[in-house]
Amino acid sequence: MSTDQALESERRGGILTLRLNRPQQLNALSHALLLELDRTLETLQAEESLRCLILAGAGRAFCAGHDLTEMRALRTAQAARALFDLCGRVMQRIRALPVPVIARVQGIATAAGCQLVGTCDLAIAADTAKFAVSGINVGLFCSTPAVALSRNVSTKRAFELLVTGRFIDAPTAREFGLINEVVPEAELDDAVLRKAAEIAGKSSAALRHGKALFYRQQGLDLAQAYAQASEVMARNLLEDDAASGIEDFLARR
């Protein structure tokens, strides 16, 4: 276990857990925490031994969004834009990371915390977890969280959450498509580690090829999507992992 003022990391073989470590502030995303996340995720981009990343929060909450005390102190549009640009860069680094990222969610995930959940590739939540994009309740529309939310949840459901600021429970979040799985709170760690281990056991080359293509093709028309998918599958097929995996399968048959 390595510990930073705002971020903890724990490594188990190819599985790395990054834990937001501001429990008294419900893991609100301070400027310092965002900078640490940004630097860490940039470093992990080239970590070839990494197979899966878990993003978690210390204490009783996953993440309560931006630190409102810090936000209130911003006096210029330039300073505010720099903060949101930094947060956006962190979200994009999660998406660009070549391995799957799992959100481990307990307590609340609100505003930019909900954005983190929507940005991660997979999300497993305790049955007591709550989700909201509740900035509207303090006069601030959650425009940046809306980017991640609207890429997980249908348009009308996402917009309703954004304009009402209402909380939804974990089963509803699963129904909406924001998370993958709901488990009893006491079983959360086991469920997350089980999923991470399942992923870590797969071909590293296939995961790296596949994650990048999965998101890239979503913004393309059908012909372009198939063209890029064909190119990626062709490269993947020539990897040693695929060659040995296919040989093993054929030998078993």
N, C-alpha and C positions, 0 to 999 in steps of 0.2 A: 504494500500500500504506500503510495506517495501522496503527500498532502500539501496543498497550496492554501493560501488564505481563503480563496473563494471557490476552489475546484479541487476535488479529490480524484485520484485515479487508482484503479486496482486491476491487475493483469492476471488472468488465468489461462495460460497457454495462448491460443490465438484470440481469446475473448478479452476485450478491454472494457471496463466500466468507467465512465466519467460521471462523477456525482457533483451536482451543484451543491455548494456547501455554505449556504447562508440561511440556516434553518430558522433563526429568529425573525428573519425578514421573508419567510416562506419562499426562500430561494429566488427572490426578485432579481432580475437581470441588471445589476449595477454595471456601470461603465467598465470597472475593473474586471468583473466576471466575464463580460462580453469579450474584452481584450484577451483574457486568458483562454477562453474557448476558441477564439479566432486563431491564436498562435498554436494551440494544441492541435486543432483540426488541420491546420496547414502542415504541421509536422507529420501527422498521421497519413497524409496523402501518399507519402512515399514509403510507408511502413509495410513491407512485403509480407511480413509474418502475421499481420493482422487479418483475422477472418470475420470478426463481427464486433460491432461497437454497441454497448448499452449506455443509454443516457438516462440518468436517474437524478433524484433530488433527495437531499438529507432531511431528516425530520418528518414532520407531519404533512408536508405538501410537496408536490412535484415542482411547480413554479407558478408564482403569482404575477408573472409578466414583468414589465419594466419597473424599475425602482421609482415610484412616484415622487419621492422626496428629491431625488436627483433631477427628474424631469421638470419639476416645478421651478428649480433653480436656473434652468436654461432661459436666457433672455433674448436670444436672437434666433431667427429662422435658420441661419447658417449652423449654429451650434446644435439645434434640434435635428436638422437634416443629417449632420455628422453622426449623431447617435443612432438614428434609424438606418442610415447607410451601413454602419458597423453591424447592427443587428441583422440586417439583410444579408451582409456578407457571411455572417456565421451560418445563417440558414442555407445559403447557397453552398457553403463548404460541406455541410451535412449531406446535401443532395449530391455533391460532386465526389464525396468520399467513395472509393471503389468497392467498399464492402457494405453489407446491410447494416442499418442502424435501427436499434429497437428502443423505443421509449418505454421506460418502466414508470408507470403513473400511479401515484397514491395521493390522497387528499385532493387539492384543487389544482387545476391547470387552467389558468385564466389569461386572457389577452395574449401577450407574447409567449406565455407558457403554453397556451392552446396552440399557438403558432408553431412552437417546437414540436408538439405532438403531431400536428399535421405535416410537418416537414420530415420527420423520421419515416423510414421506409415501412416500419411495423410498429405497432403500439399494443402493449398489454397493460390492462388497468385493474386495480383492485375494485371489488364491487361497491366500495364506498366512495370512489373517486367522483369528482364533479368537474364539469367543463363549462367554460363561458368565454365569450369575447365581449367583455362587459365594459369596455371603455366608454360606451355611449352613456352609461350611468353617471359618469363624471364629466360629460360634455365633450368627450374625445372619441370620435368614430375609429374603430380598430381597423384602419385601412391596411396597414402592413400585415397584421394577422389574417386579414381577409384573403390575402394572396394564397397562403397555405390552406386556409379553411375551404376556400372555393375550389381547390384542387382535390379535395377529399369528399366534400358534401355537396349534394345537389344545389343548384342555384337558389331556389326558393327557400330551402332549409337554411343555407348559409346566410342569406340576406335577413331572414327572420331573426336568427341569432344575433346578427350584427346590430339590427335596429332596436331590438328589445333588451339586449344584454342579459337575457335569462340564462340560468344554469340548466344543464341537462345532466342526468346521471349516467353512469357507465353503460348500462344496457342500452339506453337511448343513443349514446355516442357510438356504440357498436352498430346499432340499427342504421344510423345515419352514415356510417362508413368512415368515421374518424379514427376508430380503433379496431383492432382485430379480435381481441379476446378479453373476456371479463372473468376474473377468478376471485375466490375469497381472499381477503387481505392477507391472511396468514400464509397463503400459498403463492403470493405474488413473486417472491424471489425464486422459488423453485420453477415456476412457470416460465419466467423470463430466461433463466439459465438453461432450462431444457430447450427452449426455442433457439437460443444462441448456440448451444452445443450441436443442435441439429443442423444449423446453417454452417457452423464451423467445420462440420464433417464433409461438406461438399467441396467440389473442385474450386480452388481459389481462382484459377484462370476463368472458369465459366462464370463465377459470380462477378468478377471484374468486367468481363465483356458484357454480361447480361444486364447489370444494373445501369451501366452507362447508356446502353441502347434502349432499355425500357422507358426511361424518361425522355430521351431524345426523340424517339419516334412518335410520342404523344402529340408533339406540335407540328407534325408533318401530315401532308395528305397521304392517301392510301398508297399510291404508287411510290412515293418517296420513302414511306415507312417500310414497305417491302424491300425496296432496293437497299436501304441501309441495313435492314435485318438480315438480308441474304449475305451482305458483305461481312457482317459481324459473325454470323454462323459459320461462314467459310473460314475465317481466321480462327475461330474457336475450335473447329473441327481438326485443324492442324496442330493444336496444342498437344503436348505429351499427355496431359490428364485425360483428354477425350480419347486419344488413341488407346491408352491402356484400359480405360473404362469400357470402351466398346469391345475390346478384345476379351476382357474378363466376362462381360455379359454374354458374348457369343460362346465362350468356352463353357459357361454354366448351362446354356441351352443345349 
